[in-house]
Amino acid sequence: MKQQIASEMLRVVKSDGLVLGYDYHVNNPWNTDVRGIKRQEISQLFPGCRIQLQRITLAPPLVRLLAPYSWLACYLLGKVPWLCTHYLGVIRKEQTKVFHRC
């Protein structure tokens, strides 16, 4: 199903458009239905595309623990990539170059 969805996204995006994604990077240990998607799988789902991924979103259990006491701590810890549980991704089709004869 993932491959069908990714293929359809690429089919409908304009040649100069992009796919913007936000998804889990890690599995949720308390909810087996929430499965993370790794960088390699994203590359396989969108072959031939330029993919930029940034880890964002401080782990929600940490936020729930810290936020009542310090938003600053949440902000600063959110800058540590390995504490972030989601990807923000920008996926672009690779442009094919067209050469014209003169």
Chimera marker file (.cmm) of the C-alpha trace (Angstrom):
<marker_set name="trace">
<marker id="1" x="0.000" y="0.000" z="0.000" r="1" g="1" b="0" radius="0.5"/>
<marker id="2" x="2.861" y="2.402" z="0.803" r="1" g="1" b="0" radius="0.5"/>
<marker id="3" x="4.320" y="1.905" z="-2.668" r="1" g="1" b="0" radius="0.5"/>
<marker id="4" x="0.946" y="2.563" z="-4.325" r="1" g="1" b="0" radius="0.5"/>
<marker id="5" x="0.501" y="5.778" z="-2.336" r="1" g="1" b="0" radius="0.5"/>
<marker id="6" x="4.039" y="6.979" z="-3.110" r="1" g="1" b="0" radius="0.5"/>
<marker id="7" x="3.597" y="6.196" z="-6.812" r="1" g="1" b="0" radius="0.5"/>
<marker id="8" x="0.348" y="8.133" z="-6.943" r="1" g="1" b="0" radius="0.5"/>
<marker id="9" x="1.949" y="11.097" z="-5.179" r="1" g="1" b="0" radius="0.5"/>
<marker id="10" x="4.695" y="11.180" z="-7.795" r="1" g="1" b="0" radius="0.5"/>
<marker id="11" x="2.196" y="10.784" z="-10.608" r="1" g="1" b="0" radius="0.5"/>
<marker id="12" x="0.151" y="13.830" z="-9.597" r="1" g="1" b="0" radius="0.5"/>
<marker id="13" x="2.930" y="16.196" z="-8.531" r="1" g="1" b="0" radius="0.5"/>
<marker id="14" x="3.966" y="18.725" z="-11.161" r="1" g="1" b="0" radius="0.5"/>
<marker id="15" x="7.463" y="18.491" z="-12.587" r="1" g="1" b="0" radius="0.5"/>
<marker id="16" x="8.510" y="21.558" z="-10.577" r="1" g="1" b="0" radius="0.5"/>
<marker id="17" x="6.433" y="20.568" z="-7.546" r="1" g="1" b="0" radius="0.5"/>
<marker id="18" x="7.333" y="18.695" z="-4.412" r="1" g="1" b="0" radius="0.5"/>
<marker id="19" x="5.962" y="16.221" z="-1.924" r="1" g="1" b="0" radius="0.5"/>
<marker id="20" x="6.044" y="17.437" z="1.661" r="1" g="1" b="0" radius="0.5"/>
<marker id="21" x="5.878" y="14.714" z="4.277" r="1" g="1" b="0" radius="0.5"/>
<marker id="22" x="5.784" y="14.414" z="8.037" r="1" g="1" b="0" radius="0.5"/>
<marker id="23" x="5.983" y="10.958" z="9.585" r="1" g="1" b="0" radius="0.5"/>
<marker id="24" x="7.369" y="8.926" z="12.458" r="1" g="1" b="0" radius="0.5"/>
<marker id="25" x="11.008" y="7.928" z="12.341" r="1" g="1" b="0" radius="0.5"/>
<marker id="26" x="10.730" y="5.571" z="15.320" r="1" g="1" b="0" radius="0.5"/>
<marker id="27" x="8.261" y="2.904" z="16.360" r="1" g="1" b="0" radius="0.5"/>
<marker id="28" x="5.949" y="3.644" z="19.277" r="1" g="1" b="0" radius="0.5"/>
<marker id="29" x="6.742" y="1.046" z="21.965" r="1" g="1" b="0" radius="0.5"/>
<marker id="30" x="3.274" y="1.455" z="23.511" r="1" g="1" b="0" radius="0.5"/>
<marker id="31" x="1.315" y="1.238" z="20.259" r="1" g="1" b="0" radius="0.5"/>
<marker id="32" x="2.344" y="-1.506" z="17.830" r="1" g="1" b="0" radius="0.5"/>
<marker id="33" x="0.203" y="0.068" z="15.088" r="1" g="1" b="0" radius="0.5"/>
<marker id="34" x="2.535" y="3.071" z="14.968" r="1" g="1" b="0" radius="0.5"/>
<marker id="35" x="5.560" y="2.051" z="12.933" r="1" g="1" b="0" radius="0.5"/>
<marker id="36" x="8.351" y="4.407" z="11.961" r="1" g="1" b="0" radius="0.5"/>
<marker id="37" x="9.653" y="4.750" z="8.429" r="1" g="1" b="0" radius="0.5"/>
<marker id="38" x="13.396" y="4.790" z="7.872" r="1" g="1" b="0" radius="0.5"/>
<marker id="39" x="15.411" y="6.858" z="5.409" r="1" g="1" b="0" radius="0.5"/>
<marker id="40" x="16.201" y="3.802" z="3.276" r="1" g="1" b="0" radius="0.5"/>
<marker id="41" x="12.514" y="2.891" z="2.912" r="1" g="1" b="0" radius="0.5"/>
<marker id="42" x="11.665" y="6.457" z="1.891" r="1" g="1" b="0" radius="0.5"/>
<marker id="43" x="14.384" y="6.273" z="-0.781" r="1" g="1" b="0" radius="0.5"/>
<marker id="44" x="12.925" y="2.994" z="-2.055" r="1" g="1" b="0" radius="0.5"/>
<marker id="45" x="9.403" y="4.429" z="-2.152" r="1" g="1" b="0" radius="0.5"/>
<marker id="46" x="10.540" y="7.472" z="-4.153" r="1" g="1" b="0" radius="0.5"/>
<marker id="47" x="13.236" y="6.196" z="-6.551" r="1" g="1" b="0" radius="0.5"/>
<marker id="48" x="14.981" y="8.752" z="-8.697" r="1" g="1" b="0" radius="0.5"/>
<marker id="49" x="13.936" y="11.607" z="-6.424" r="1" g="1" b="0" radius="0.5"/>
<marker id="50" x="15.953" y="14.142" z="-4.480" r="1" g="1" b="0" radius="0.5"/>
<marker id="51" x="15.020" y="13.602" z="-0.836" r="1" g="1" b="0" radius="0.5"/>
<marker id="52" x="15.775" y="15.961" z="2.026" r="1" g="1" b="0" radius="0.5"/>
<marker id="53" x="14.863" y="14.742" z="5.517" r="1" g="1" b="0" radius="0.5"/>
<marker id="54" x="15.170" y="16.586" z="8.785" r="1" g="1" b="0" radius="0.5"/>
<marker id="55" x="14.442" y="15.028" z="12.136" r="1" g="1" b="0" radius="0.5"/>
<marker id="56" x="12.053" y="17.198" z="14.123" r="1" g="1" b="0" radius="0.5"/>
<marker id="57" x="9.531" y="16.938" z="16.982" r="1" g="1" b="0" radius="0.5"/>
<marker id="58" x="10.986" y="16.237" z="20.380" r="1" g="1" b="0" radius="0.5"/>
<marker id="59" x="9.818" y="12.838" z="21.640" r="1" g="1" b="0" radius="0.5"/>
<marker id="60" x="6.272" y="13.401" z="22.958" r="1" g="1" b="0" radius="0.5"/>
<marker id="61" x="6.893" y="11.631" z="26.322" r="1" g="1" b="0" radius="0.5"/>
<marker id="62" x="9.748" y="14.079" z="26.979" r="1" g="1" b="0" radius="0.5"/>
<marker id="63" x="7.588" y="17.037" z="26.025" r="1" g="1" b="0" radius="0.5"/>
<marker id="64" x="4.784" y="15.893" z="28.328" r="1" g="1" b="0" radius="0.5"/>
<marker id="65" x="7.281" y="15.525" z="31.162" r="1" g="1" b="0" radius="0.5"/>
<marker id="66" x="9.186" y="18.792" z="30.649" r="1" g="1" b="0" radius="0.5"/>
<marker id="67" x="6.699" y="21.270" z="29.175" r="1" g="1" b="0" radius="0.5"/>
<marker id="68" x="4.890" y="22.067" z="32.447" r="1" g="1" b="0" radius="0.5"/>
<marker id="69" x="8.238" y="23.176" z="33.878" r="1" g="1" b="0" radius="0.5"/>
<marker id="70" x="10.262" y="24.595" z="31.023" r="1" g="1" b="0" radius="0.5"/>
<marker id="71" x="9.405" y="25.400" z="27.417" r="1" g="1" b="0" radius="0.5"/>
<marker id="72" x="13.013" y="26.461" z="26.983" r="1" g="1" b="0" radius="0.5"/>
<marker id="73" x="14.234" y="22.959" z="27.890" r="1" g="1" b="0" radius="0.5"/>
<marker id="74" x="11.809" y="21.496" z="25.328" r="1" g="1" b="0" radius="0.5"/>
<marker id="75" x="13.027" y="23.912" z="22.692" r="1" g="1" b="0" radius="0.5"/>
<marker id="76" x="16.703" y="23.201" z="23.355" r="1" g="1" b="0" radius="0.5"/>
<marker id="77" x="16.266" y="19.420" z="23.507" r="1" g="1" b="0" radius="0.5"/>
<marker id="78" x="14.272" y="19.618" z="20.281" r="1" g="1" b="0" radius="0.5"/>
<marker id="79" x="17.525" y="20.685" z="18.583" r="1" g="1" b="0" radius="0.5"/>
<marker id="80" x="19.128" y="17.305" z="19.407" r="1" g="1" b="0" radius="0.5"/>
<marker id="81" x="18.346" y="15.095" z="16.375" r="1" g="1" b="0" radius="0.5"/>
<marker id="82" x="18.472" y="11.737" z="18.171" r="1" g="1" b="0" radius="0.5"/>
<marker id="83" x="15.771" y="12.940" z="20.594" r="1" g="1" b="0" radius="0.5"/>
<marker id="84" x="13.426" y="13.763" z="17.715" r="1" g="1" b="0" radius="0.5"/>
<marker id="85" x="10.904" y="11.158" z="16.619" r="1" g="1" b="0" radius="0.5"/>
<marker id="86" x="9.600" y="12.459" z="13.264" r="1" g="1" b="0" radius="0.5"/>
<marker id="87" x="10.896" y="13.334" z="9.831" r="1" g="1" b="0" radius="0.5"/>
<marker id="88" x="9.963" y="16.412" z="7.891" r="1" g="1" b="0" radius="0.5"/>
<marker id="89" x="10.690" y="15.494" z="4.305" r="1" g="1" b="0" radius="0.5"/>
<marker id="90" x="10.867" y="17.338" z="1.008" r="1" g="1" b="0" radius="0.5"/>
<marker id="91" x="10.808" y="15.039" z="-2.001" r="1" g="1" b="0" radius="0.5"/>
<marker id="92" x="11.366" y="16.356" z="-5.515" r="1" g="1" b="0" radius="0.5"/>
<marker id="93" x="11.406" y="14.574" z="-8.831" r="1" g="1" b="0" radius="0.5"/>
<marker id="94" x="14.815" y="14.706" z="-10.450" r="1" g="1" b="0" radius="0.5"/>
<marker id="95" x="14.627" y="17.047" z="-13.401" r="1" g="1" b="0" radius="0.5"/>
<marker id="96" x="15.518" y="15.458" z="-16.698" r="1" g="1" b="0" radius="0.5"/>
<marker id="97" x="17.573" y="17.770" z="-18.839" r="1" g="1" b="0" radius="0.5"/>
<marker id="98" x="16.411" y="18.342" z="-22.357" r="1" g="1" b="0" radius="0.5"/>
<marker id="99" x="19.060" y="19.281" z="-24.860" r="1" g="1" b="0" radius="0.5"/>
<marker id="100" x="18.090" y="21.168" z="-28.016" r="1" g="1" b="0" radius="0.5"/>
<marker id="101" x="20.122" y="21.101" z="-31.165" r="1" g="1" b="0" radius="0.5"/>
<marker id="102" x="21.004" y="24.430" z="-32.638" r="1" g="1" b="0" radius="0.5"/>
<link id1="1" id2="2" r="1" g="1" b="0" radius="0.2"/>
<link id1="2" id2="3" r="1" g="1" b="0" radius="0.2"/>
<link id1="3" id2="4" r="1" g="1" b="0" radius="0.2"/>
<link id1="4" id2="5" r="1" g="1" b="0" radius="0.2"/>
<link id1="5" id2="6" r="1" g="1" b="0" radius="0.2"/>
<link id1="6" id2="7" r="1" g="1" b="0" radius="0.2"/>
<link id1="7" id2="8" r="1" g="1" b="0" radius="0.2"/>
<link id1="8" id2="9" r="1" g="1" b="0" radius="0.2"/>
<link id1="9" id2="10" r="1" g="1" b="0" radius="0.2"/>
<link id1="10" id2="11" r="1" g="1" b="0" radius="0.2"/>
<link id1="11" id2="12" r="1" g="1" b="0" radius="0.2"/>
<link id1="12" id2="13" r="1" g="1" b="0" radius="0.2"/>
<link id1="13" id2="14" r="1" g="1" b="0" radius="0.2"/>
<link id1="14" id2="15" r="1" g="1" b="0" radius="0.2"/>
<link id1="15" id2="16" r="1" g="1" b="0" radius="0.2"/>
<link id1="16" id2="17" r="1" g="1" b="0" radius="0.2"/>
<link id1="17" id2="18" r="1" g="1" b="0" radius="0.2"/>
<link id1="18" id2="19" r="1" g="1" b="0" radius="0.2"/>
<link id1="19" id2="20" r="1" g="1" b="0" radius="0.2"/>
<link id1="20" id2="21" r="1" g="1" b="0" radius="0.2"/>
<link id1="21" id2="22" r="1" g="1" b="0" radius="0.2"/>
<link id1="22" id2="23" r="1" g="1" b="0" radius="0.2"/>
<link id1="23" id2="24" r="1" g="1" b="0" radius="0.2"/>
<link id1="24" id2="25" r="1" g="1" b="0" radius="0.2"/>
<link id1="25" id2="26" r="1" g="1" b="0" radius="0.2"/>
<link id1="26" id2="27" r="1" g="1" b="0" radius="0.2"/>
<link id1="27" id2="28" r="1" g="1" b="0" radius="0.2"/>
<link id1="28" id2="29" r="1" g="1" b="0" radius="0.2"/>
<link id1="29" id2="30" r="1" g="1" b="0" radius="0.2"/>
<link id1="30" id2="31" r="1" g="1" b="0" radius="0.2"/>
<link id1="31" id2="32" r="1" g="1" b="0" radius="0.2"/>
<link id1="32" id2="33" r="1" g="1" b="0" radius="0.2"/>
<link id1="33" id2="34" r="1" g="1" b="0" radius="0.2"/>
<link id1="34" id2="35" r="1" g="1" b="0" radius="0.2"/>
<link id1="35" id2="36" r="1" g="1" b="0" radius="0.2"/>
<link id1="36" id2="37" r="1" g="1" b="0" radius="0.2"/>
<link id1="37" id2="38" r="1" g="1" b="0" radius="0.2"/>
<link id1="38" id2="39" r="1" g="1" b="0" radius="0.2"/>
<link id1="39" id2="40" r="1" g="1" b="0" radius="0.2"/>
<link id1="40" id2="41" r="1" g="1" b="0" radius="0.2"/>
<link id1="41" id2="42" r="1" g="1" b="0" radius="0.2"/>
<link id1="42" id2="43" r="1" g="1" b="0" radius="0.2"/>
<link id1="43" id2="44" r="1" g="1" b="0" radius="0.2"/>
<link id1="44" id2="45" r="1" g="1" b="0" radius="0.2"/>
<link id1="45" id2="46" r="1" g="1" b="0" radius="0.2"/>
<link id1="46" id2="47" r="1" g="1" b="0" radius="0.2"/>
<link id1="47" id2="48" r="1" g="1" b="0" radius="0.2"/>
<link id1="48" id2="49" r="1" g="1" b="0" radius="0.2"/>
<link id1="49" id2="50" r="1" g="1" b="0" radius="0.2"/>
<link id1="50" id2="51" r="1" g="1" b="0" radius="0.2"/>
<link id1="51" id2="52" r="1" g="1" b="0" radius="0.2"/>
<link id1="52" id2="53" r="1" g="1" b="0" radius="0.2"/>
<link id1="53" id2="54" r="1" g="1" b="0" radius="0.2"/>
<link id1="54" id2="55" r="1" g="1" b="0" radius="0.2"/>
<link id1="55" id2="56" r="1" g="1" b="0" radius="0.2"/>
<link id1="56" id2="57" r="1" g="1" b="0" radius="0.2"/>
<link id1="57" id2="58" r="1" g="1" b="0" radius="0.2"/>
<link id1="58" id2="59" r="1" g="1" b="0" radius="0.2"/>
<link id1="59" id2="60" r="1" g="1" b="0" radius="0.2"/>
<link id1="60" id2="61" r="1" g="1" b="0" radius="0.2"/>
<link id1="61" id2="62" r="1" g="1" b="0" radius="0.2"/>
<link id1="62" id2="63" r="1" g="1" b="0" radius="0.2"/>
<link id1="63" id2="64" r="1" g="1" b="0" radius="0.2"/>
<link id1="64" id2="65" r="1" g="1" b="0" radius="0.2"/>
<link id1="65" id2="66" r="1" g="1" b="0" radius="0.2"/>
<link id1="66" id2="67" r="1" g="1" b="0" radius="0.2"/>
<link id1="67" id2="68" r="1" g="1" b="0" radius="0.2"/>
<link id1="68" id2="69" r="1" g="1" b="0" radius="0.2"/>
<link id1="69" id2="70" r="1" g="1" b="0" radius="0.2"/>
<link id1="70" id2="71" r="1" g="1" b="0" radius="0.2"/>
<link id1="71" id2="72" r="1" g="1" b="0" radius="0.2"/>
<link id1="72" id2="73" r="1" g="1" b="0" radius="0.2"/>
<link id1="73" id2="74" r="1" g="1" b="0" radius="0.2"/>
<link id1="74" id2="75" r="1" g="1" b="0" radius="0.2"/>
<link id1="75" id2="76" r="1" g="1" b="0" radius="0.2"/>
<link id1="76" id2="77" r="1" g="1" b="0" radius="0.2"/>
<link id1="77" id2="78" r="1" g="1" b="0" radius="0.2"/>
<link id1="78" id2="79" r="1" g="1" b="0" radius="0.2"/>
<link id1="79" id2="80" r="1" g="1" b="0" radius="0.2"/>
<link id1="80" id2="81" r="1" g="1" b="0" radius="0.2"/>
<link id1="81" id2="82" r="1" g="1" b="0" radius="0.2"/>
<link id1="82" id2="83" r="1" g="1" b="0" radius="0.2"/>
<link id1="83" id2="84" r="1" g="1" b="0" radius="0.2"/>
<link id1="84" id2="85" r="1" g="1" b="0" radius="0.2"/>
<link id1="85" id2="86" r="1" g="1" b="0" radius="0.2"/>
<link id1="86" id2="87" r="1" g="1" b="0" radius="0.2"/>
<link id1="87" id2="88" r="1" g="1" b="0" radius="0.2"/>
<link id1="88" id2="89" r="1" g="1" b="0" radius="0.2"/>
<link id1="89" id2="90" r="1" g="1" b="0" radius="0.2"/>
<link id1="90" id2="91" r="1" g="1" b="0" radius="0.2"/>
<link id1="91" id2="92" r="1" g="1" b="0" radius="0.2"/>
<link id1="92" id2="93" r="1" g="1" b="0" radius="0.2"/>
<link id1="93" id2="94" r="1" g="1" b="0" radius="0.2"/>
<link id1="94" id2="95" r="1" g="1" b="0" radius="0.2"/>
<link id1="95" id2="96" r="1" g="1" b="0" radius="0.2"/>
<link id1="96" id2="97" r="1" g="1" b="0" radius="0.2"/>
<link id1="97" id2="98" r="1" g="1" b="0" radius="0.2"/>
<link id1="98" id2="99" r="1" g="1" b="0" radius="0.2"/>
<link id1="99" id2="100" r="1" g="1" b="0" radius="0.2"/>
<link id1="100" id2="101" r="1" g="1" b="0" radius="0.2"/>
<link id1="101" id2="102" r="1" g="1" b="0" radius="0.2"/>
</marker_set>
